[in-house]
Amino acid sequence: MLAQAGTPPRVVRVGIYTNAPKIYFDGQGQANGILVDVLRAIAAAEGWELRFVGCEWARCLAAASAGDIDLLPDVAWSEERSRILDFHQVPALFSWSQIYRRTDVPLNAMTDTTGKRIAVLSGSIQQNFFTEMAKNFGMKPQLVPVASVEDGFDLVERGGADAVVASKYAGTLYAPSRGIVETPIMFQPVRLFYASGKGRNAALLAAIDRRLDAWQRDPDSDYFGILEHWQTRSMLAQVPAYIWWGALLVIAMLAMAVATAAWLRKQVAHKTGALRESEQRLATILDSVDGLIYIKDTSYRYAYANRALEALVEGRIGDIIGKQDTDLFAPPVAAALHRNDVRAIAKRERVVAEETVPDRHGRQMTVLSTKIPLHRDDGSVYGLCGISIDISERRAAEESTRVAASVFRSAEGMFIAGPDRRIQRVNEAFCAMTGHEATDLAGAFVPWFALGSDGADARDIMWDAAENHGKWQGEIWTHRKNGDAYPARLTVTAVRDENASISHFVGTQGDITEQKLAQDEIAKLAYFDSLTGLPNRRLLLERLGHCVSLRERSGQMPALLFFDLDNFKDFNDLHGHQLGDQLLRQVGERIRTCTRAGDTVARLGGDEFVVLLDNVGRTEQEAGAHASAIGWKIIAAVAEPFIIGSTTHRTTCSLGAALQSDSGIDSDEMMKRADMAMYSAKKDGRNTMRFFDPGMASDVSHRLALEEEIRTSLGTSGFSMHYQPQVDVQGRITGAEALLRWNSPKRGAIGPSVFIPIAEASGLIVPLGRWALHTACAQLACWKSQPGLRDLTVSVNVSIRQFRERSFVQDVVDTVSDTGVSPSKLKLELTETVLIDDVDDTIEKMRQLKELGVNFSLDDFGTGYSSLSYLKRLPINQLKIDRSFVRDILTNPNDASIARSIVALSQALGLGIIAEGVETEEQRNFLAEIGCSFYQGYLFGRPMEAASFERSVRAQDD
Ligand SMILES: Nc1nc2c(ncn2[C@@H]2O[C@H](COP(=O)(O)O[C@H]3[C@@H](O)[C@H](n4cnc5c(=O)[nH]c(N)nc54)O[C@@H]3COP(=O)(O)O)[C@@H](O)[C@H]2O)c(=O)[nH]1
């Protein structure tokens, strides 16, 4: 459309840069070129005034986008540019890039380009495109960047490059004059437009479209005239049609190749991204696995390790990659791992094996490893992939299951019950014990019958304790399938799951019939005098203690009658022990007839008898009269003739009586008083009776005087330790019992049976016992350094008073450390009284000392309580058969039977055994026969000074 008259023409600012022959400033500074001429023709037709603005390509582009110029010619359409520029529809020119070569350069296809020096306009689209295309063809040309296309042609002409990349128009312009020829390599066909800033010049672009559309339909139009002028059209006309079609085919193929390459690149990018994502996913999975996952190469170096493996070796080593197991683990561990690696890599085996490696804390970890050889396509192995799973817990669980299973096969009866207390499983021993089949028991409540030692139903107590405290242990009476009742030791333990709820109860049950019988037998023998069948001292003292304690409540006072036969020793000497024993038995029977059923007639030993009269009266007078009547009755009865064998014998007795006239008088005092009264009766001519009166207590003052002397002798040389040998079955001295001796400055030697009870009663036994322990340990320490003596043990007596001291354990610990003895060589001799009195304190003290290594021997065994339950709970090493059993072991079947039972018990409980008071070879042989292999007694040596004892030990090696 022409500008109307009077209307100023539309000024159109046109960017001009150099790209001859399409657009450039000529030698006169005038805008020139094909596209400038086409635009001038359009401007003339439209009535525009063109103003040319010189700029470099990039600046021109920016100016067009910013609206600083209205049109920019020679712009190829691209997606990217269409975002900042508007284009008209009808291309102003078509063009493509082509490679031009010197005639001597063999370059006719893309496959010839490797190694060729090819000039290309620096930073141009062609440079990028050509580079990309060469890459897609897998070619490696050597690109030579040039400042202008013309420079490129000059360079080729001079031999500085083999070929040049240029647009078809530039080639037509510059090649012929330089003797350069085009090659069939064409690419990047483009459509060229005039472009304008986005949304700025729609009318201008529409006008250009209108003109081009009309002109390109008309071969005689200005448009073709201009192309003619620039020889482009004639050049096109000269090109044979087949070349033109060929070029187009190549261009199409190239376009397809480029498109394919672009698609492939996209696919590769897509696949690479997918691969990366998949790798990441795989890494995340592998890292989140607890097991150790790794890849090793053929030199057994780690090529990959998941996070679990890195964490395992963290701190021991930096990066694990490239390291071998010898860098990570101790040689034996690394060697074991290597053996399996070799199987996978060198022998190409799929290895599944258990391996052991240290975990992060250095603890042994058992892993189940699977090692798989990694193969290349050609079958060669390039490494191994390993997965090692921690199976330590499984192994431990299997181990404990195995242990549990073997425990379940034990000789002890066992059952497993559910939380409902119903049996789930029992072992064979349990079936054998109860007489039931396992199938009968499944689902039954346990125990179906259980009485505690007190005869009451123990089940509620038992389940309460098991549920609330985790465990119940005790002795019960239960019965077998055939109805036989039997005593059992039952332990029920609650097993809790991870939520602390009870999942099972485990019960162990042992038939203790045999032990009970042995225990009862020992108890019976221990409570009764074997000769007469009368209660012995122990039972008497128990009953006396009971009466004495009831005195206050009942208001009734007990009386104690003490008596022995006058001149019994003479009778024995004259008629022999057998007749003496018969006499004693008959005396016992006769006294029984003089007393009521509730009274106790006891034999203390020898010819000493005691009668405990229960509740003889409320007043001293009443009680005295009653006791007196019985006492005289006894004297009269004893005075009656005894028929022993075919002979009649006569004897008398002296009797002392004591009343518990007030409740402050305890059992001991009663016994002493009755004893004093009896001596008084003897002093007064025998065959008579005396009641205790305080005058007799002058004996007590004697005792007090002794007590004072003991006190002053403490810390002086008045006390000394003697050592009595203890020997084994071969008679070799293995140790000694340390025994106190006292040489009183006033009275000379006084035996321990005299001063120990006084020291115990007064509390002086505590410092005295401490001194004895220290002296014995010092002696033991001295032997420690002497060959032949260093293995000796020393037994030291500990009285109950001393043991009960709070500081007792510390005293022993200090003594052991002060003297430097080996605790295992020290044996503490305790009596049964210590065990039964305050059992918890006893257990704790013994446990502490046992931990130190000290041993315990139970003295005077068989004379006291001999309770199995104590023996089982206490850490005792040895039982000592009391010398009272040994004395008559050959003649008294009761004593022999007690000794046998004690030996059997020690064997059942796994304890050592020693007999004391062994005086004859016969006794020793008998003891050896019944299984006692350690002895102490005059047969092997009396208690002696340390120096004599040492000589005895050395003498046995001479
Ligand atoms: N608390 C402490 N008690 C002690 C200590 N030293 C001794 N005693 C206790 O005094 C009781 C009497 O002891 P003792 O007179 O020394 O008699 C011991 C042995 O001499 C005696 N024995 C040893 N062999 C025979 C033998 O063949 N025949 C026979 N008739 N007697 C023999 O036995 C006594 C050892 O007995 P035991 O201790 O039961 O092993 C005595 O109870 C001592 O325990 C002391 O330091 N502390």
The ligand as a MOL file (V3000), in Angstrom:
LIG
                    3D

  0  0  0     0  0            999 V3000
M  V30 BEGIN CTAB
M  V30 COUNTS 47 52 0 0 0
M  V30 BEGIN ATOM
M  V30 1 N 36.1350 -70.8910 117.4290 0
M  V30 2 C 37.2580 -71.5840 117.6090 0
M  V30 3 N 37.1790 -72.8140 118.1550 0
M  V30 4 C 38.3010 -73.5110 118.3330 0
M  V30 5 C 39.5540 -72.9930 117.9720 0
M  V30 6 N 40.4970 -73.9120 118.3160 0
M  V30 7 C 39.8330 -74.9490 118.8310 0
M  V30 8 N 38.5190 -74.7160 118.8180 0
M  V30 9 C 37.4340 -75.5670 119.2280 0
M  V30 10 O 37.5930 -76.0410 120.5050 0
M  V30 11 C 37.0910 -77.3600 120.6080 0
M  V30 12 C 38.1100 -78.2680 121.2580 0
M  V30 13 O 39.2750 -78.2670 120.4850 0
M  V30 14 P 40.5000 -79.1730 120.8550 0
M  V30 15 O 40.5420 -79.4550 122.2240 0
M  V30 16 O 41.6820 -78.5580 120.1590 0
M  V30 17 O 40.1350 -80.5100 120.1200 0
M  V30 18 C 40.3310 -80.6840 118.7660 0
M  V30 19 C 41.2150 -81.8360 118.5170 0
M  V30 20 O 42.2960 -81.9010 119.3640 0
M  V30 21 C 40.2770 -82.9670 118.7460 0
M  V30 22 N 40.7290 -84.1740 118.1120 0
M  V30 23 C 41.3520 -84.2710 116.9520 0
M  V30 24 N 41.6230 -85.5650 116.6860 0
M  V30 25 C 41.1080 -86.2700 117.7280 0
M  V30 26 C 41.0740 -87.6580 117.9960 0
M  V30 27 O 41.5560 -88.4850 117.2140 0
M  V30 28 N 40.4530 -88.0390 119.1610 0
M  V30 29 C 39.9150 -87.1040 120.0210 0
M  V30 30 N 39.3360 -87.5480 121.1180 0
M  V30 31 N 39.9670 -85.8150 119.7960 0
M  V30 32 C 40.5560 -85.3920 118.6360 0
M  V30 33 O 39.0900 -82.5440 118.1170 0
M  V30 34 C 39.0110 -81.1350 118.1950 0
M  V30 35 C 38.8120 -80.5930 116.8260 0
M  V30 36 O 37.4740 -80.5950 116.6430 0
M  V30 37 P 36.7950 -79.7910 115.4920 0
M  V30 38 O 37.0980 -78.3360 115.6130 0
M  V30 39 O 35.3590 -80.1010 115.5950 0
M  V30 40 O 37.3970 -80.3100 114.2240 0
M  V30 41 C 36.7690 -77.8450 119.2280 0
M  V30 42 O 35.3790 -77.7790 119.0390 0
M  V30 43 C 37.4240 -76.8240 118.3750 0
M  V30 44 O 36.6320 -76.5790 117.2060 0
M  V30 45 C 39.6220 -71.6960 117.3810 0
M  V30 46 O 40.6630 -71.1830 116.9820 0
M  V30 47 N 38.4230 -71.0410 117.2120 0
M  V30 END ATOM
M  V30 BEGIN BOND
M  V30 1 1 1 2
M  V30 2 2 2 3
M  V30 3 1 2 47
M  V30 4 1 3 4
M  V30 5 2 4 5
M  V30 6 1 4 8
M  V30 7 1 5 6
M  V30 8 1 5 45
M  V30 9 2 6 7
M  V30 10 1 7 8
M  V30 11 1 8 9
M  V30 12 1 9 10
M  V30 13 1 9 43
M  V30 14 1 10 11
M  V30 15 1 11 12
M  V30 16 1 11 41
M  V30 17 1 12 13
M  V30 18 1 13 14
M  V30 19 2 14 15
M  V30 20 1 14 16
M  V30 21 1 14 17
M  V30 22 1 17 18
M  V30 23 1 18 19
M  V30 24 1 18 34
M  V30 25 1 19 20
M  V30 26 1 19 21
M  V30 27 1 21 22
M  V30 28 1 21 33
M  V30 29 1 22 23
M  V30 30 1 22 32
M  V30 31 2 23 24
M  V30 32 1 24 25
M  V30 33 1 25 26
M  V30 34 2 25 32
M  V30 35 2 26 27
M  V30 36 1 26 28
M  V30 37 1 28 29
M  V30 38 1 29 30
M  V30 39 2 29 31
M  V30 40 1 31 32
M  V30 41 1 33 34
M  V30 42 1 34 35
M  V30 43 1 35 36
M  V30 44 1 36 37
M  V30 45 2 37 38
M  V30 46 1 37 39
M  V30 47 1 37 40
M  V30 48 1 41 42
M  V30 49 1 41 43
M  V30 50 1 43 44
M  V30 51 2 45 46
M  V30 52 1 45 47
M  V30 END BOND
M  V30 END CTAB
M  END
